[in-house]
Amino acid sequence: MKLYEKSARMQQCSFEGGIRDIFEAALKLESKGQKIYHLEIGRPDFDSPECAKKAAIQALEEGFVHYTSMNGIPSLREAIAEHERKKGCLFGPQNVIVTSGASEALLTSMMGLLNPGDEIILPTPCFVSYREQALLAGAVPVMIPSFLENRYQLDMESIKKALTPRTKMIIINSPNNPTGALMHRGDVEELIALVQGKDIWVVTDECYSDFIYDNEHVSIASYPEMKKQVILVSSTSKTFSMTGWRIGYLMAPEPVLPFLSKAHLMTISCANSFAQVGAAEAYKSGAAHTQEMVAAFKERRNIVVSALNRCPGIKFPDPQGAFYVLPSIEKLNMKPLDFAKELMERYGVAITPGNAFGIDNHVRIAYAIPAEDLRQAMEGFVALYNEKIRG
C-alpha cells in the first residue's frame, strides 16, 4: 500500500543508529531491571532552577495559560538579550524570537531564509539534526570534515573549496557537540574574512556557550561587521538544565525577522506561555545554578579523560567545552554501533556511534551523569575496549 511508503523527503533521512534509537534501546533494558548508565544523551542530570519552577507555577496559578506574542513575552526577550550581551552579542530584545527549543530555532532559520536547492555547509562531526533539518527544508547539506589531528577546528581550505553560487548558509557550533571543541578567535576571524559581505548566512549554534572549561568563548555574533548576516541560536535546555521546558531562541537582523517569525508561527504559533515566564526568571536569577553545573561537568570531564587515557591507541582531543568527548576507536577494527551495542548489553553503558554525527570509527560519550556513576560506566568502557584491543 503506497500510503505507507516514505516520502522522497523522508527517504533522505536516517532511521537507525541515532541517539534516540540507542536511548530507546537503553530504556527497554532498563524496564527489564538492568542498570543503565546513560552516556548517550546530552541531558544534564541536574534539576531546573528553583526560581524558574516557582515563577512558572505562579504564572499557571495566575492563569497565564494562553497564546503569547509569537516572538515571545517581552520580559524573556529582554532577559535573553541581556544574557547574550554579556558575551558580546550585538543584538537586542527586538531581534529575539523565542522558539520551542534550539532545534525549532534552527529549522525556522532554514525554512525562513533558504530556497529549495540552496546549499548549507556543515562542518562535521556535527549535531545530528543539522543535516536532516536541511533536507526537510529542501536545502542541500554539504558536509565538510574536520579532523581529530587538528582538534576538530574548521578546515577553512575545504570550506573555501566547497563554496558555490548556491551556498547560502554555514552552520557553526562552539563549543561543539559531539567533540567538545572550541572555536578560537583566530578561527572565527578567518571565517569572517571568508564570508563577510557575501550572500551567505552564518548560523552560530551556541547552546553550550556557558559550558567552557579552558580558554574563552568567542561568538561571531559579537563582531559588528557580521551583524547583517549572522543568526545566533541557543536555548535554556543546557544552560539551566531545562531540556523538557522547550524554550530556545534565535537572534537575527531586523530585515529578516518577518520571514523567520512567519516560519515560526506556522510551525508552533508560540512557545509555551508559563514556561517562558520561568525561563525569564532563570536568566534573571539562575546564574549560580549554571556555575554549579559547569564545575560538576569539569570534574566529570576529567574522570572521562583519565579513563580514556587507559585505553591503548585511543585518540581524542581533551574537550574544552560542552559535556561530550568523541574518541576514535579505529584501532579496534570494529563498527562503532557493534561496540556500542555490546557495551550496553554487557556493562549497561549507553553511548552513541559517531556515524550519527557524520564521522566513522568514533563514539560519543556524554558525561551528563553523577561522578560516581560515571566512574563505574567508564570502568566498563575501559574493560571492553582493552578486551577488544587485545583480540
KETILUM-305370 format. One line per 4 residues: number of its first residue (from 1); their letters; for each residue x, y, z of N, C-alpha, C. Coordinates in steps of 0.05 Angstrom, whole numbers, plus 5000, padded with zeros to 4 digits. Layout:
<recs>
NUM> A> X Y Z X Y Z X Y Z | ...
</recs>
This chain:
<recs>
1> MKLY> 5017 4976 5000 5000 5000 5000 5018 5025 5000 | 5015 5042 4980 5033 5064 4976 5029 5086 4998 | 5006 5085 5010 5002 5105 5032 5024 5104 5053 | 5035 5080 5057 5054 5076 5079 5083 5078 5070
5> EKSA> 5088 5086 5045 5115 5089 5036 5127 5115 5046 | 5153 5115 5050 5167 5140 5057 5164 5160 5034 | 5160 5185 5042 5161 5206 5021 5190 5209 5012 | 5193 5223 4989 5220 5227 4978 5237 5243 4999
9> RMQQ> 5224 5261 5013 5239 5277 5033 5249 5259 5055 | 5231 5241 5065 5239 5224 5087 5258 5202 5079 | 5259 5195 5054 5278 5174 5045 5307 5184 5048 | 5310 5210 5050 5338 5220 5053 5347 5219 5082
13> CSFE> 5329 5213 5100 5336 5214 5129 5344 5186 5138 | 5360 5186 5159 5369 5160 5171 5349 5152 5192 | 5344 5125 5193 5324 5115 5212 5336 5095 5232 | 5363 5093 5233 5374 5074 5252 5402 5084 5261
17> GGIR> 5409 5076 5286 5435 5082 5296 5438 5110 5309 | 5416 5125 5310 5418 5152 5321 5416 5152 5351 | 5418 5176 5362 5417 5179 5391 5392 5168 5403 | 5369 5175 5391 5343 5166 5402 5340 5136 5400
21> DIFE> 5351 5124 5380 5349 5094 5377 5364 5081 5400 | 5388 5091 5406 5404 5080 5428 5389 5085 5454 | 5379 5109 5457 5364 5116 5481 5340 5098 5486 | 5325 5093 5465 5301 5076 5468 5310 5047 5474
25> AALK> 5331 5037 5462 5341 5010 5469 5350 5009 5498 | 5363 5031 5507 5371 5032 5535 5347 5031 5554 | 5327 5046 5547 5303 5046 5564 5289 5019 5565 | 5290 5004 5543 5279 4978 5542 5293 4959 5562
29> LESK> 5320 4960 5562 5336 4944 5580 5330 4952 5609 | 5328 4979 5613 5322 4989 5640 5295 4978 5650 | 5276 4977 5632 5249 4968 5640 5250 4938 5649 | 5271 4924 5641 5274 4896 5649 5291 4893 5674
33> GQKI> 5298 4916 5686 5312 4915 5711 5342 4919 5709 | 5353 4923 5685 5382 4926 5682 5390 4955 5689 | 5412 4958 5703 5422 4985 5709 5436 4996 5684 | 5427 5019 5675 5438 5032 5651 5451 5058 5659
37> YHLE> 5475 5062 5649 5490 5087 5651 5486 5103 5625 | 5471 5125 5627 5463 5139 5603 5485 5159 5595 | 5503 5150 5578 5524 5167 5566 5518 5173 5537 | 5493 5167 5529 5486 5170 5501 5470 5196 5495
41> IGRP> 5460 5209 5515 5442 5231 5510 5452 5256 5526 | 5452 5279 5512 5461 5304 5523 5440 5317 5540 | 5435 5306 5563 5414 5316 5580 5426 5320 5608 | 5430 5345 5616 5441 5349 5644 5424 5335 5664
45> DFDS> 5436 5323 5684 5422 5308 5705 5413 5326 5728 | 5418 5351 5726 5410 5370 5748 5381 5377 5745 | 5369 5386 5767 5342 5397 5766 5343 5425 5753 | 5320 5435 5744 5319 5463 5735 5320 5482 5759
49> PECA> 5328 5507 5755 5330 5525 5778 5303 5528 5793 | 5305 5529 5819 5281 5532 5835 5266 5557 5829 | 5281 5579 5823 5268 5604 5817 5251 5602 5792 | 5261 5587 5772 5246 5583 5747 5220 5567 5752
53> KKAA> 5222 5546 5768 5199 5530 5773 5177 5546 5789 | 5186 5561 5808 5167 5577 5824 5153 5598 5806 | 5169 5610 5788 5157 5631 5770 5137 5618 5751 | 5143 5594 5741 5124 5581 5723 5099 5572 5737
57> IQAL> 5102 5562 5762 5079 5554 5778 5061 5578 5783 | 5073 5600 5791 5058 5625 5796 5043 5634 5771 | 5056 5632 5748 5043 5640 5723 5019 5623 5718 | 5022 5597 5723 4999 5578 5719 4976 5585 5738
61> EEGF> 4983 5590 5763 4962 5596 5783 4948 5622 5777 | 4962 5640 5764 4950 5666 5757 4936 5665 5730 | 4935 5642 5718 4920 5639 5693 4935 5648 5668 | 4962 5649 5669 4977 5656 5646 4981 5632 5628
65> VHYT> 4960 5624 5614 4959 5598 5601 4950 5600 5571 | 4951 5624 5561 4941 5628 5533 4964 5635 5514 | 4957 5639 5489 4977 5647 5470 4992 5672 5479 | 5018 5674 5472 5033 5698 5476 5039 5710 5448
69> SMNG> 5053 5733 5448 5064 5743 5423 5080 5720 5410 | 5078 5718 5384 5092 5696 5370 5122 5698 5375 | 5132 5721 5380 5161 5724 5383 5170 5721 5413 | 5151 5717 5431 5157 5713 5459 5150 5737 5476
73> IPSL> 5147 5732 5502 5139 5753 5521 5163 5773 5524 | 5156 5798 5528 5178 5819 5529 5199 5813 5551 | 5190 5805 5574 5209 5801 5596 5230 5779 5589 | 5222 5759 5575 5240 5738 5567 5259 5747 5545
77> REAI> 5248 5762 5525 5265 5772 5504 5286 5791 5515 | 5278 5807 5534 5297 5826 5546 5319 5811 5562 | 5310 5790 5576 5329 5774 5592 5349 5759 5574 | 5339 5749 5552 5357 5735 5533 5377 5755 5522
81> AEHE> 5368 5778 5513 5386 5797 5502 5408 5806 5521 | 5400 5809 5547 5420 5816 5567 5440 5794 5572 | 5430 5769 5572 5447 5746 5576 5468 5745 5553 | 5459 5749 5529 5477 5747 5506 5495 5772 5504
85> RKKG> 5485 5795 5513 5501 5820 5513 5527 5816 5529 | 5524 5802 5552 5547 5797 5569 5569 5781 5555 | 5561 5767 5534 5581 5751 5519 5589 5765 5493 | 5580 5790 5490 5589 5806 5468 5569 5808 5445
89> CLFG> 5547 5795 5446 5527 5795 5424 5516 5823 5421 | 5514 5831 5395 5505 5859 5389 5475 5861 5384 | 5461 5839 5385 5432 5841 5381 5418 5849 5407 | 5394 5861 5404 5378 5869 5426 5352 5853 5428
93> PQNV> 5335 5860 5447 5310 5844 5451 5292 5845 5426 | 5294 5866 5410 5277 5868 5386 5286 5848 5365 | 5309 5836 5368 5320 5817 5349 5314 5788 5357 | 5300 5783 5380 5296 5757 5391 5270 5744 5381
97> IVTS> 5271 5719 5374 5246 5703 5370 5249 5679 5389 | 5230 5677 5408 5231 5654 5427 5218 5630 5413 | 5232 5607 5414 5223 5583 5399 5219 5560 5418 | 5209 5538 5408 5206 5514 5423 5233 5498 5422
101> GASE> 5252 5507 5437 5279 5495 5437 5296 5506 5414 | 5322 5500 5416 5340 5508 5395 5335 5494 5369 | 5326 5469 5370 5321 5454 5345 5300 5468 5328 | 5280 5479 5340 5260 5494 5325 5272 5519 5314
105> ALLT> 5289 5532 5329 5303 5556 5320 5320 5551 5295 | 5333 5528 5295 5350 5521 5272 5332 5516 5247 | 5311 5500 5251 5293 5494 5228 5279 5520 5218 | 5271 5537 5237 5259 5562 5229 5278 5579 5212
109> SMMG> 5304 5579 5220 5324 5594 5205 5326 5584 5176 | 5325 5558 5173 5327 5546 5146 5302 5551 5130 | 5279 5546 5143 5253 5550 5128 5248 5579 5121 | 5257 5597 5138 5252 5625 5133 5271 5639 5114
113> LLNP> 5295 5627 5110 5316 5641 5095 5326 5627 5070 | 5319 5602 5066 5331 5587 5044 5310 5579 5023 | 5319 5577 4998 5303 5567 4976 5310 5538 4971 | 5291 5523 4959 5298 5495 4952 5323 5494 4935
117> GDEI> 5341 5476 4942 5366 5473 4927 5389 5490 4937 | 5384 5509 4955 5406 5524 4967 5423 5505 4983 | 5449 5511 4984 5468 5493 4998 5475 5504 5026 | 5477 5486 5045 5485 5492 5072 5511 5478 5078
121> ILPT> 5532 5492 5085 5557 5479 5092 5556 5471 5121 | 5561 5445 5126 5560 5434 5153 5587 5422 5160 | 5604 5436 5176 5629 5423 5185 5622 5400 5202 | 5634 5377 5196 5629 5353 5212 5654 5345 5228
125> PCFV> 5651 5330 5250 5625 5320 5261 5608 5343 5272 | 5582 5338 5270 5563 5359 5278 5538 5347 5291 | 5522 5364 5303 5497 5356 5316 5479 5342 5296 | 5467 5320 5305 5452 5302 5287 5430 5316 5271
129> SYRE> 5418 5337 5282 5395 5348 5268 5402 5365 5244 | 5426 5376 5243 5432 5395 5222 5426 5385 5194 | 5437 5361 5188 5434 5350 5161 5405 5345 5154 | 5391 5331 5172 5364 5323 5166 5345 5347 5166
133> QALL> 5350 5367 5182 5334 5391 5181 5338 5406 5154 | 5363 5406 5145 5368 5418 5119 5352 5404 5097 | 5352 5377 5098 5337 5362 5078 5307 5367 5080 | 5297 5369 5104 5268 5375 5107 5261 5402 5097
137> AGAV> 5281 5421 5098 5276 5448 5089 5280 5450 5058 | 5287 5428 5046 5291 5428 5017 5318 5438 5008 | 5337 5441 5028 5363 5450 5022 5382 5426 5017 | 5406 5432 5009 5426 5412 5003 5449 5414 5024
141> PVMI> 5451 5394 5042 5473 5395 5061 5500 5388 5048 | 5520 5404 5053 5547 5398 5042 5565 5393 5066 | 5572 5368 5070 5587 5360 5094 5617 5364 5089 | 5630 5380 5107 5658 5386 5105 5672 5375 5130
145> PSFL> 5688 5354 5127 5701 5342 5151 5720 5361 5165 | 5720 5359 5192 5741 5370 5209 5756 5345 5220 | 5781 5350 5228 5797 5326 5234 5808 5326 5262 | 5809 5302 5274 5819 5298 5301 5847 5310 5303
149> ENRY> 5864 5306 5283 5892 5316 5284 5893 5346 5287 | 5872 5360 5279 5871 5389 5282 5852 5397 5304 | 5847 5379 5322 5829 5383 5345 5801 5392 5336 | 5793 5382 5313 5766 5387 5302 5760 5417 5297
153> QLDM> 5781 5433 5292 5777 5460 5284 5767 5461 5255 | 5755 5483 5247 5745 5485 5220 5768 5482 5200 | 5763 5466 5179 5782 5464 5157 5775 5485 5136 | 5787 5509 5139 5779 5532 5123 5785 5527 5094
157> ESIK> 5806 5513 5087 5812 5509 5059 5790 5492 5046 | 5781 5472 5060 5759 5455 5049 5733 5471 5047 | 5728 5488 5066 5704 5505 5065 5706 5524 5041 | 5729 5536 5037 5732 5554 5013 5726 5539 4987
161> KALT> 5737 5514 4985 5733 5499 4961 5704 5490 4957 | 5689 5489 4979 5661 5479 4978 5642 5502 4971 | 5651 5527 4972 5633 5549 4966 5626 5549 4936 | 5600 5552 4931 5590 5554 4903 5569 5577 4903
165> PRTK> 5560 5584 4879 5539 5605 4878 5514 5597 4893 | 5510 5571 4898 5486 5562 4912 5490 5561 4943 | 5514 5566 4952 5519 5566 4981 5505 5590 4994 | 5487 5584 5013 5471 5606 5025 5473 5606 5056
169> MIII> 5486 5585 5067 5487 5583 5097 5510 5566 5105 | 5523 5573 5127 5542 5557 5141 5534 5555 5170 | 5533 5531 5181 5526 5528 5210 5551 5521 5225 | 5557 5536 5246 5579 5531 5264 5568 5526 5292
173> NSPN> 5584 5511 5308 5574 5503 5335 5598 5503 5354 | 5599 5522 5372 5622 5524 5390 5612 5533 5418 | 5618 5517 5439 5631 5491 5439 5615 5471 5423 | 5629 5451 5413 5617 5433 5393 5605 5408 5406
177> NPTG> 5582 5401 5396 5570 5374 5401 5574 5359 5375 | 5591 5338 5374 5597 5320 5395 5626 5320 5405 | 5643 5339 5397 5671 5337 5403 5680 5352 5428 | 5665 5372 5437 5674 5389 5459 5695 5409 5449
181> ALMH> 5700 5411 5423 5719 5430 5413 5709 5459 5414 | 5727 5477 5416 5721 5506 5419 5733 5521 5396 | 5718 5538 5382 5729 5555 5362 5744 5578 5375 | 5769 5583 5367 5785 5604 5378 5782 5630 5361
185> RGDV> 5791 5652 5372 5787 5677 5359 5798 5678 5331 | 5821 5666 5327 5833 5666 5300 5816 5651 5280 | 5803 5629 5289 5786 5613 5272 5761 5629 5264 | 5750 5643 5284 5726 5659 5279 5732 5681 5259
189> EELI> 5755 5694 5263 5762 5717 5245 5769 5707 5217 | 5780 5683 5215 5785 5672 5188 5759 5667 5173 | 5739 5657 5188 5713 5652 5176 5700 5678 5167 | 5702 5698 5184 5691 5725 5178 5704 5735 5152
193> ALVQ> 5730 5733 5149 5744 5742 5125 5734 5728 5100 | 5726 5703 5104 5717 5687 5081 5689 5695 5072 | 5670 5701 5091 5642 5704 5083 5632 5733 5085 | 5647 5751 5098 5637 5778 5102 5629 5791 5075
197> GKDI> 5605 5802 5074 5596 5816 5050 5585 5798 5028 | 5587 5772 5032 5576 5753 5012 5547 5747 5020 | 5532 5736 5002 5504 5729 5008 5503 5701 5021 | 5516 5700 5044 5518 5675 5059 5511 5680 5088
201> WVVT> 5492 5666 5099 5485 5668 5127 5504 5650 5143 | 5512 5660 5166 5526 5643 5186 5507 5639 5209 | 5499 5614 5214 5483 5607 5237 5502 5596 5258 | 5503 5610 5281 5520 5602 5302 5504 5589 5325
205> DECY> 5507 5563 5328 5493 5548 5349 5510 5550 5374 | 5500 5565 5394 5515 5570 5418 5502 5559 5443 | 5489 5535 5440 5475 5523 5462 5493 5516 5486 | 5519 5513 5481 5537 5504 5502 5556 5527 5510
209> SDFI> 5550 5551 5502 5569 5573 5506 5574 5580 5536 | 5557 5570 5553 5561 5575 5582 5577 5552 5594 | 5584 5532 5579 5599 5509 5589 5627 5509 5577 | 5644 5526 5588 5672 5529 5579 5691 5522 5602
213> YDNE> 5710 5504 5596 5729 5496 5616 5757 5507 5612 | 5765 5511 5587 5791 5522 5581 5787 5544 5560 | 5804 5564 5561 5803 5585 5541 5778 5602 5545 | 5767 5614 5523 5744 5632 5525 5725 5627 5502
217> HVSI> 5700 5633 5506 5681 5631 5484 5682 5657 5468 | 5685 5654 5441 5685 5676 5423 5661 5673 5404 | 5643 5691 5404 5619 5690 5387 5622 5706 5362 | 5616 5695 5339 5617 5710 5315 5596 5732 5315
221> ASYP> 5575 5729 5332 5554 5750 5335 5564 5774 5350 | 5589 5774 5360 5600 5797 5374 5616 5815 5355 | 5618 5808 5330 5633 5824 5311 5614 5842 5295 | 5617 5869 5297 5599 5887 5283 5597 5882 5253
225> EMKK> 5619 5874 5240 5618 5870 5212 5602 5846 5203 | 5593 5829 5223 5577 5806 5216 5548 5809 5224 | 5541 5832 5235 5514 5834 5246 5492 5831 5225 | 5498 5837 5200 5478 5836 5179 5474 5808 5168
229> QVIL> 5491 5789 5175 5489 5763 5162 5493 5739 5182 | 5488 5744 5207 5491 5723 5227 5464 5718 5241 | 5459 5692 5247 5436 5684 5263 5448 5669 5288 | 5441 5678 5312 5450 5665 5336 5427 5647 5346
233> VSST> 5434 5622 5353 5414 5603 5363 5424 5593 5390 | 5406 5592 5409 5413 5580 5435 5387 5572 5450 | 5390 5564 5475 5366 5555 5490 5372 5553 5519 | 5350 5548 5535 5353 5544 5564 5360 5515 5570
237> SKTF> 5358 5498 5551 5359 5469 5556 5384 5461 5571 | 5407 5469 5561 5432 5462 5574 5440 5482 5595 | 5437 5508 5589 5446 5529 5607 5434 5526 5635 | 5408 5519 5636 5394 5517 5662 5383 5489 5667
241> SMTG> 5391 5469 5651 5380 5442 5654 5350 5443 5652 | 5340 5454 5630 5311 5457 5626 5304 5444 5599 | 5314 5420 5594 5310 5407 5568 5280 5402 5562 | 5265 5395 5582 5237 5389 5578 5219 5414 5576
245> WRIG> 5229 5437 5583 5213 5462 5581 5210 5471 5552 | 5228 5463 5535 5227 5470 5507 5226 5500 5502 | 5246 5514 5513 5248 5543 5508 5276 5548 5496 | 5276 5557 5471 5300 5565 5457 5296 5592 5444
249> YLMA> 5315 5600 5428 5312 5626 5415 5331 5629 5392 | 5324 5647 5374 5343 5656 5354 5344 5687 5355 | 5367 5698 5347 5370 5727 5345 5380 5732 5317 | 5367 5752 5304 5372 5756 5275 5369 5786 5268
253> PEPV> 5381 5794 5246 5377 5821 5237 5348 5828 5232 | 5341 5853 5238 5313 5861 5236 5300 5857 5208 | 5314 5861 5186 5301 5859 5160 5290 5831 5154 | 5301 5810 5166 5291 5783 5161 5273 5772 5183
257> LPFL> 5269 5787 5204 5252 5777 5226 5223 5771 5217 | 5211 5786 5198 5184 5778 5190 5183 5751 5177 | 5204 5743 5161 5205 5717 5148 5208 5695 5169 | 5226 5700 5188 5231 5680 5209 5207 5677 5227
261> SKAH> 5195 5699 5234 5171 5699 5251 5148 5683 5238 | 5146 5687 5212 5124 5673 5197 5129 5643 5198 | 5154 5634 5192 5161 5606 5193 5156 5594 5220 | 5164 5609 5241 5159 5601 5269 5129 5599 5275
265> LMTI> 5114 5619 5267 5085 5620 5272 5071 5596 5259 | 5079 5589 5235 5066 5567 5221 5075 5540 5232 | 5095 5539 5248 5105 5514 5260 5092 5509 5287 | 5094 5528 5305 5084 5524 5332 5066 5546 5344
269> SCAN> 5062 5567 5329 5047 5591 5338 5063 5607 5358 | 5069 5596 5381 5086 5610 5401 5097 5589 5420 | 5118 5597 5435 5128 5579 5455 5109 5578 5479 | 5111 5558 5495 5094 5554 5519 5094 5579 5537
273> SFAQ> 5071 5588 5544 5068 5614 5558 5081 5614 5586 | 5073 5595 5603 5084 5595 5630 5113 5586 5631 | 5121 5569 5612 5150 5562 5610 5167 5586 5604 | 5156 5605 5588 5170 5629 5582 5175 5646 5607
277> VGAA> 5155 5647 5624 5157 5662 5649 5180 5650 5666 | 5180 5623 5668 5200 5610 5684 5228 5615 5672 | 5230 5614 5645 5256 5618 5632 5266 5646 5637 | 5248 5666 5636 5256 5694 5642 5268 5696 5670
281> EAYK> 5256 5682 5689 5267 5683 5716 5294 5669 5718 | 5297 5647 5703 5322 5633 5703 5345 5651 5693 | 5340 5666 5672 5360 5685 5662 5365 5707 5682 | 5345 5715 5697 5348 5736 5716 5363 5728 5741
285> SGAA> 5357 5703 5751 5367 5695 5777 5381 5668 5778 | 5386 5656 5755 5396 5628 5756 5425 5624 5750 | 5441 5646 5750 5469 5643 5743 5485 5624 5761 | 5479 5625 5787 5493 5607 5806 5488 5578 5800
289> HTQE> 5463 5572 5791 5456 5545 5784 5473 5535 5761 | 5477 5552 5740 5494 5545 5717 5523 5541 5726 | 5533 5559 5743 5561 5557 5752 5565 5530 5767 | 5546 5522 5782 5548 5497 5797 5550 5473 5777
293> MVAA> 5533 5474 5756 5534 5453 5736 5561 5452 5722 | 5571 5476 5714 5596 5477 5700 5619 5465 5716 | 5620 5471 5742 5641 5460 5759 5638 5429 5760 | 5614 5419 5762 5610 5390 5763 5618 5377 5737
297> FKER> 5611 5389 5714 5618 5378 5688 5648 5378 5683 | 5661 5398 5694 5690 5399 5691 5703 5375 5705 | 5693 5369 5730 5703 5346 5744 5697 5320 5728 | 5673 5318 5717 5666 5294 5702 5683 5292 5677
301> RNIV> 5688 5314 5664 5706 5313 5640 5733 5300 5648 | 5744 5308 5671 5769 5298 5679 5768 5267 5685 | 5745 5258 5696 5741 5229 5701 5742 5214 5674 | 5728 5224 5654 5727 5211 5628 5754 5211 5614
305> VSAL> 5768 5234 5615 5794 5236 5602 5814 5217 5615 | 5813 5216 5642 5831 5198 5656 5826 5169 5648 | 5801 5161 5646 5794 5134 5638 5803 5128 5610 | 5798 5146 5591 5805 5141 5563 5835 5139 5560
309> NRCP> 5850 5152 5577 5879 5150 5575 5890 5123 5583 | 5872 5106 5593 5879 5078 5599 5872 5059 5577 | 5865 5070 5554 5857 5054 5531 5878 5057 5509 | 5895 5037 5505 5917 5039 5486 5907 5045 5458
313> GIKF> 5919 5064 5445 5913 5070 5417 5889 5088 5413 | 5874 5094 5434 5851 5111 5431 5860 5140 5428 | 5847 5155 5411 5855 5183 5405 5831 5201 5409 | 5836 5224 5421 5815 5245 5425 5828 5270 5434
317> PDPQ> 5817 5293 5427 5827 5318 5439 5811 5323 5465 | 5825 5333 5486 5810 5339 5511 5788 5360 5505 | 5764 5354 5513 5742 5374 5509 5747 5400 5524 | 5743 5422 5510 5746 5448 5522 5720 5461 5531
321> GAFY> 5698 5448 5523 5671 5458 5530 5650 5437 5525 | 5625 5445 5530 5602 5426 5528 5606 5403 5547 | 5594 5380 5543 5598 5357 5561 5599 5331 5544 | 5616 5332 5524 5620 5309 5506 5649 5305 5500
325> VLPS> 5656 5280 5493 5682 5273 5482 5677 5253 5460 | 5694 5254 5440 5690 5237 5416 5715 5222 5410 | 5720 5200 5424 5744 5184 5419 5743 5167 5394 | 5765 5164 5381 5768 5146 5359 5772 5118 5369
329> IEKL> 5757 5098 5359 5761 5070 5366 5771 5055 5341 | 5783 5069 5323 5792 5057 5298 5810 5033 5302 | 5826 5033 5323 5845 5011 5328 5831 4985 5334 | 5805 4986 5341 5791 4961 5347 5782 4946 5322
333> NMKP> 5782 4959 5299 5772 4946 5275 5744 4935 5279 | 5727 4952 5291 5701 4944 5299 5681 4966 5293 | 5658 4960 5282 5638 4981 5277 5630 4994 5303 | 5629 5021 5303 5620 5035 5328 5593 5026 5339
337> LDFA> 5574 5019 5321 5548 5011 5330 5550 4984 5344 | 5567 4966 5334 5571 4940 5346 5584 4943 5374 | 5604 4961 5375 5617 4966 5401 5597 4977 5421 | 5580 4996 5412 5560 5009 5429 5540 4988 5439
341> KELM> 5531 4971 5422 5511 4951 5430 5523 4931 5450 | 5548 4922 5446 5560 4904 5464 5565 4917 5491 | 5574 4942 5490 5579 4957 5515 5553 4959 5532 | 5531 4964 5518 5506 4967 5533 5496 4940 5543
345> ERYG> 5498 4920 5527 5488 4894 5535 5504 4881 5558 | 5531 4885 5557 5548 4872 5577 5553 4889 5602 | 5555 4915 5598 5562 4933 5621 5541 4953 5627 | 5519 4954 5612 5498 4973 5617 5506 5002 5612
349> VAIT> 5525 5006 5594 5535 5033 5587 5525 5040 5559 | 5509 5061 5558 5498 5070 5532 5515 5094 5521 | 5525 5090 5497 5540 5112 5483 5529 5114 5455 | 5537 5134 5440 5527 5138 5413 5548 5134 5392
353> PGNA> 5543 5118 5371 5562 5115 5349 5567 5142 5336 | 5592 5147 5328 5599 5172 5315 5585 5176 5288 | 5576 5155 5276 5563 5157 5250 5539 5176 5251 | 5526 5177 5274 5503 5195 5278 5511 5224 5274
357> FGID> 5537 5230 5278 5546 5258 5276 5563 5262 5251 | 5562 5243 5233 5576 5246 5207 5605 5238 5208 | 5613 5220 5226 5641 5211 5228 5643 5181 5234 | 5660 5167 5219 5663 5138 5223 5684 5133 5245
361> NHVR> 5683 5108 5256 5704 5098 5274 5706 5114 5300 | 5686 5127 5308 5686 5142 5333 5660 5136 5349 | 5661 5142 5374 5637 5141 5391 5635 5166 5408 | 5611 5175 5414 5608 5199 5431 5600 5190 5459
365> IAYA> 5614 5202 5478 5608 5198 5506 5598 5225 5517 | 5574 5224 5528 5562 5248 5541 5565 5244 5571 | 5581 5260 5584 5586 5257 5613 5566 5273 5629 | 5541 5266 5627 5519 5280 5640 5505 5264 5661
369> IPAE> 5521 5248 5676 5510 5233 5698 5528 5238 5723 | 5519 5232 5747 5535 5237 5771 5563 5224 5770 | 5582 5237 5783 5610 5229 5781 5615 5200 5788 | 5602 5190 5809 5607 5162 5817 5596 5143 5797
373> DLRQ> 5572 5148 5786 5562 5131 5765 5580 5133 5740 | 5590 5156 5734 5607 5160 5711 5633 5143 5714 | 5644 5142 5738 5668 5126 5742 5662 5096 5737 | 5639 5087 5746 5631 5059 5741 5627 5054 5711
377> AMEG> 5614 5072 5698 5609 5069 5669 5635 5068 5654 | 5654 5086 5661 5679 5087 5646 5696 5062 5652 | 5693 5050 5675 5706 5024 5680 5697 5003 5660 | 5671 5003 5655 5660 4984 5635 5671 4990 5607
381> FVAL> 5672 5016 5600 5683 5024 5574 5712 5014 5571 | 5728 5020 5592 5757 5013 5591 5760 4982 5589 | 5744 4968 5604 5746 4939 5604 5740 4927 5577 | 5718 4936 5564 5711 4925 5538 5731 4934 5517
385> YNEK> 5739 4959 5517 5759 4968 5498 5784 4952 5499 | 5795 4949 5524 5820 4934 5527 5817 4905 5520 | 5794 4893 5525 5789 4865 5516 5790 4863 5486 | 5778 4882 5472 5777 4881 5443 5804 4888 5431
389> IRG> 5819 4906 5443 5845 4913 5431 5865 4890 5433 | 5861 4873 5454 5879 4851 5457 5871 4828 5439 | 5847 4830 5428 5837 4809 5410 5829 4784 5424
</recs>
